[in-house]
Amino acid sequence: MNIFVPLAYYHQGTINGYTAKTAPIFMPNTVGGYMPGPRDFPGNAAFPNNSTTIVKAIEHGYVVISAGLRGRSLTDETKRFIGKAPAFLVDMKAAIRYVRHNQQLIPGNVEQIITNGTSAGGATSATVGTSGNAQFFEKYLQELGAANESDAIYAASCYCPIHNLEHADAAYEWEFNNITDWNRVQMVTPPHETTPPVFKKINGELTAEEKDNSKILKDEFVKYLNGLSLIDANGNRLSLNADGTGSFLEYVKDFIEQSAQKALDSGQKISADTGVHVDSGVVNGLDWDKYLQFITRMKGVPAFDDLKMQNPEPNLFGDGKTASKHFTKFSQSNSQVKSQLADSDLIKAINPLTYIKSADGQTAKYWRIRHGASDRDTSFAIPVILATLLRNAGFDVDFAMPWATPHSGDYDLRDLFTWIDKICAKN
Ligand code: DHB
């Protein structure tokens, strides 16, 4: 773990009104693709890093703590896997407990810890944010020798969190069922020290089997969504019809229309190819199918728990000896390789939604969730469900889908820090 304290705090100075005692503690992680997320530092040239974020956060007056987290590819000297789920969360929690345990030594306010991450790192932030002191993690934390302290946090900042994995396949087909070709970039050379990874573009068509599976998964999502009993800002129940249309779809579209309006208001142009209807500078409709054709499909079917277990997610659910496991009954029963189903308690425990309404797991009061309006890595439904469940449970959620923004994070640090300053001034 690396700890960075603005120098001013060692000279009784203040930055943006914060002192060594009152500065919020900002904890970004470098997790991506559920791979190991090493501890980070200003000027870090290795991959992955968020070193610019760290520099800006220190300059803004936050105490910044960057903990190294294990990930799915990690092995020990005997080639045993040592970073499968739930290791990333256990390590993040252990880091938070350590900070609390040493609060007399480390500057910053332990009552205002804010986590931050992108994609799998956004999921890390979200799950740590909902599961403070949850029972499931206790034995792992004891095993690790973590301090006997609370790991509950004040706020979570999550960029495009790839979470709710066991429902993400169904959500993806609810969104992309009509689109039968996909395109994405594939890593051909992994990063090495300071050399960035090399990617190539690949594309393909869904097979007949994938098209059949897409329909089955889409139907599954309708049932799942209707079982959540989500409520919109006006107190109306959000639901879906058997064909995937309904108030939940309109609710998702509304976030995208708001995003387009904000972009228009700030002087950006919106192409008619997006399916956004603009009348005299006002967005007054969205052609959903056209919008999806515009952003295009990225993944095959199933999008996460793929039947050959080549994706990051089955690999996250492996164990010491097993590289990958399925985590949905659908993929386990349709698997094209020899496979096992991951433990249901584990699948549930790494899903941030599990804790929101539960007495087990203390949920952070404040949330900032961003998911780009061009992000195709997971369905829009996934972050929308997270934000809505949190709101429905009474938490304070700042949620938006920035226009023309792909799968990425930390692109609006100034706004993120304004939000942090606002929520930290409340107490
Ligand atoms: C990430 C992206 C994905 O599309 C995915 O399935 C898992 C993780 C990431 O960028 O962390």
Residues whose N, C-alpha, C, O or C-beta is under 5 A from the ligand:
A	BS01	DHB	G32 G33 Y34 T118 S119 A120 G121 I162 P312 D377
